[in-house]
């Protein structure tokens, strides 16, 4: 059963899917309709899930389930992953490439390969203050507060150049 995304309680479980490119307006419309049908039909062991979605920056799909009402089961989660796989095939994009890290540059999402991160930080193309998307958030409250965070406050900080200590 679909509910408005903003109505999800902070304790709701969420999953963030990052596309390997920005959705076009037509793809965004198709995606909204597809996800609406998913949420309307999403259930666990015959019980409807109070669920919702949002599309952020035309590049991230965020699915949410109000687990205070009914928890998502392994089968229902597998079903949502299967649905996202179908959607990505239809749209010819990838929601599951974890080697691309997203950064917010102005109001634009920039993707960089993990293999390029060290040089991007060394060359000062990116800094510790650069904003990155933390797609590992698991609750709506975390998404609201910790989804977009400075690199220096994430696991990406390990790629930052070490300060030179004068002797």
N, C-alpha and C positions, 0 to 999 in steps of 0.2 A: 504494500500500500504506500503510495507516494505521499510524502509530506514536504512542505517547503523546507529547503536546506537551512534557512535561518531559524527554523523551529526545532531543529535537532538540539537536544540538550548537549552540554559540554562533554558529558561522559560517553556520547555516541562514538561507536567505532567507525573509523574511516580508513579508506584506502586511496592513495594518490597514484594516478597513472599519468606519466609524462609522455607526451607525444614527441616524436623525433623532429617535428616541424609544427608550425602554427597551422591551425585549421582554417580553411577558407570559410567565408560566410555560409556557403551552401553546405559544406561539411559540418559546420557548427549546427546548422538547422537539422541535418540528418542525425547527428549525434544526440541532440536534445530529444528528438522524437524516439530514437532507439533507447536511450537511457530512461525516458519516461515509461516506455513499455516494460523495460527490465524492472524498474521499481514497482510498477503496478502489479507485476506477476511474481515478484521475488518472494519466496517463502522458505521456511525451514520446517521439514516434517509436517507439511500441510497447514502450517500457521503463517499467515502473512507477516512479512517484516515491515515495520515502519521504516521506510528508507527514503533516501533522497540523493541528489547529486548537484554538483555545480561544475561549470566549465570555467576555469580561471585562465586569464591571459590567452584565451583561445588555444591553449596548449596543454592544459592539465585537466584531467577528469578526476573529480573527487567524489567517491561514492561514500555514503554514510548510512549506518543502521543504528536506530535507537534501541540499544540492547537493554534498556530498562524495561521496555515493552516485551521484547523477545530477542534472545541472543541468536546470532548467526551461527549456523552449524558448518562443519567442514564441507558438507555437500552443497550448502547454499553459497559458500564462498567459492568453491570450485565452479559452480554455475555462473557466478559473476565473472570469474576469470575467463571461462569459456565464451561468455558474451562479449567481453572486451577483445578476445582473440578474433571472433567473428567480425566485430566492428573494424578492427585494424585491417583485416584482410579486405573488407569492403572499401575502406578509404585509402588503401595502399599506403599505410604508415605503420609505425611501430610504437606501441605503448609499453614495451617490455625491455628496451635497450637500457641497461643500467650502466653502460660505459660512457654515456653522455651526461655531463653535469650541467645543470641549468643555473644561470646567474641572471639577476635583474640589473639591467643597465638602462637607467632612465625608466621608461615604461615598456621597454622591450626585453624579451627573454632571449638570452644568448646561450647557445649550447656549445660546450667544449668537451673534447674527448679527454678521458682520464689520463691518457698517455701524454697529453700536452700540458697538463696542469703545472708541473714543475717549472717548465720553461716560461709559461705565462706569468707565474709569480716572480721568477727570477728577472724577467724582462720588464716587470712592473706593469704589464698589461692588466693584471689583476692584483689586488692588494688584500690585506687582512680585513679591510673595511668593505670590500666588495660584498654585495648581498647575494646569498645563494639560497636555493630552494631545498628545504629539508623534507624530502619526500618520504622519510621514515616515520613521520608523525602518525600516531595511531588513534588519537581521539580528536573530536571536534575542537575541544578546548586547546589542545596542542596545536592544531592547525591554525586556529585563530591567533595564537600567541607566538608560536615557534616555527612556523612554516618558512617564513622569509627571515633569514638571520645572517649576520656578518660572518664571513669565512672564519675569522679568528675565533669564533665561538662554536665551531663545528669540527668534525673529523677532518675537514679539508685543511685545517691549520697545520697539519703535518707537512704540507707542501710549501708552506711559507719559508722564505730564506731565513736561516738562523742569523741572529745579530752577530756582527764581528766584535770580538772582545779585544780591546787594545791591551797590549802587555807592557 
